[in-house]
Amino acid sequence: MRGARLRHAAGLAAEEAAARAYLARGARILARRWRCRGGEIDLVLREGGAIVFVEVRARADPARAALSIAPRKRARLAAAAQAWLNAAGLSPDSAVRLDAALFDRHGEVTIIENIGL
C-alpha cells in the first residue's frame, strides 16, 4: 500500500511540474486529471490557438517514459480528447495536439509535442 501511495504522490508531483513548465511557456490550464468513461487526460491546456492534451509519464529515463505510451494508450487518449472537446462544446475540427511530458529519475522534464492523436 505504501508503494502505491508513493507512486501516486510522485505522479501528482510530475503533473504539477508539467503544468508549471507549460505555464512558463504561456499556456493556460483548462483541466487537470479530466476523466470520462474512456480514460483520463492528465492536463488539458490552451497554448496559442491549439488545445493541448498532455500525457505525463515518469520513468527512469525519458526514452522509457515515451515507450510506455503504447498505441492502445494513445487510442484511449484520443477517445478521451474527443470526449473533452464534446463536453467543452468545441468542434471536433478544433486545432488539437497530444504532447508527452516525460520525467526522468532526477525530475527533469522533456516535452515532446504532437506525439499523435
For each residue, the residues with C-beta under 8 A, 3 or more apart:
1: 4 5
2: 5 6
3: 6 7
4: 1 7 8
5: 1 2 8 9
6: 2 3 9 10
7: 3 4 10 11
8: 4 5 11 12
9: 5 6 12 13
10: 6 7 13 14 58
11: 7 8 14 15 56 58
12: 8 9 15 16
13: 9 10 16 17
14: 10 11 17 18 56 57 58 101 103 107
15: 11 12 18 19 32 33 42 43 56
16: 12 13 19 20
17: 13 14 20 21 103 107 109
18: 14 15 21 22 42 43 54 56 101 103 109 111
19: 15 16 22 23 29 32 43
20: 16 17 23 24
21: 17 18 24 25 101 109 111
22: 18 19 25 27 29 43 45 47 52 54 101 111
23: 19 20 26 27 28 29
24: 20 21
25: 21 22 47
26: 23 47 48
27: 22 23 45 46 47 52
28: 23 45 46 47
29: 19 22 23 32 43 44 45
30: 44 45 46 51 88
31: 34 41 43 44 84
32: 15 19 29 42 43 44
33: 15 40 41 42
34: 31 40 41 44 80 84
35: 39 40
36: 39 40 80 83 84 87
37: 83
38: 76 79 80 83
39: 35 36 76 77 79 80
40: 33 34 35 36 80
41: 31 33 34 44 53 54 55 77 80 81 84
42: 15 18 32 33 54 55 56 101
43: 15 18 19 22 29 31 32 52 53 54 56 101
44: 29 30 31 32 34 41 51 52 53 54 84
45: 22 27 28 29 30 51 52 54
46: 27 28 30 50 51 52
47: 22 25 26 27 28 50 52
48: 26
49: 95
50: 46 47 95 96 97
51: 30 44 45 46 85 90 94 95 96 97
52: 22 27 43 44 45 46 47 96 97 98 99
53: 41 43 44 77 80 81 84 96 97 98 99 117
54: 18 22 41 42 43 44 45 98 99 100 101
55: 41 42 69 73 77 98 99 100 101 115
56: 11 14 15 18 42 43 100 101 103
57: 14 65 66 68 69 100 101 102 103
58: 10 11 14 65 102 103 104
59: 62 64 65 68 102 103 104 105
60: 64 104 105
61: 64 65 104 105
62: 59 65 66 102 103 104 110
63: 66 67
64: 59 60 61 67 68
65: 57 58 59 61 62 68 69 100 102 103 104
66: 57 62 63 69 100 102 112 115
67: 63 64 70
68: 57 59 64 65 73
69: 55 57 65 66 73 74 100 115
70: 67 73 74
71: 74 75
72: 75 76
73: 55 68 69 70 76 77
74: 69 70 71 77 78 98 115 116 117
75: 71 72 78 79
76: 38 39 72 73 79 80
77: 39 41 53 55 73 74 80 81 98 117
78: 74 75 81 82 98 117
79: 38 39 75 76 82 83
80: 34 36 38 39 40 41 53 76 77 83 84
81: 41 53 77 78 84 85 96 98 117
82: 78 79 85 86 92
83: 36 37 38 79 80 86 87
84: 31 34 36 41 44 53 80 81 87 88
85: 51 81 82 88 90 91 92 94 96
86: 82 83 89 90 92
87: 36 83 84
88: 30 84 85
89: 86
90: 51 85 86 94
91: 85 94
92: 82 85 86
93:
94: 51 85 90 91
95: 49 50 51
96: 50 51 52 53 81 85 117
97: 50 51 52 53 113 114 117
98: 52 53 54 55 74 77 78 81 114 115 116 117
99: 52 53 54 55 111 112 113 114 115
100: 54 55 56 57 65 66 69 111 112 115
101: 14 18 21 22 42 43 54 55 56 57 109 110 111
102: 57 58 59 62 65 66 109 110 111 112
103: 14 17 18 56 57 58 59 62 65 107 108 109 110
104: 58 59 60 61 62 65 107 108 110
105: 59 60 61
106:
107: 14 17 103 104
108: 103 104
109: 17 18 21 101 102 103
110: 62 101 102 103 104
111: 18 21 22 99 100 101 102
112: 66 99 100 102 115
113: 97 99
114: 97 98 99
115: 55 66 69 74 98 99 100 112
116: 74 98
117: 53 74 77 78 81 96 97 98
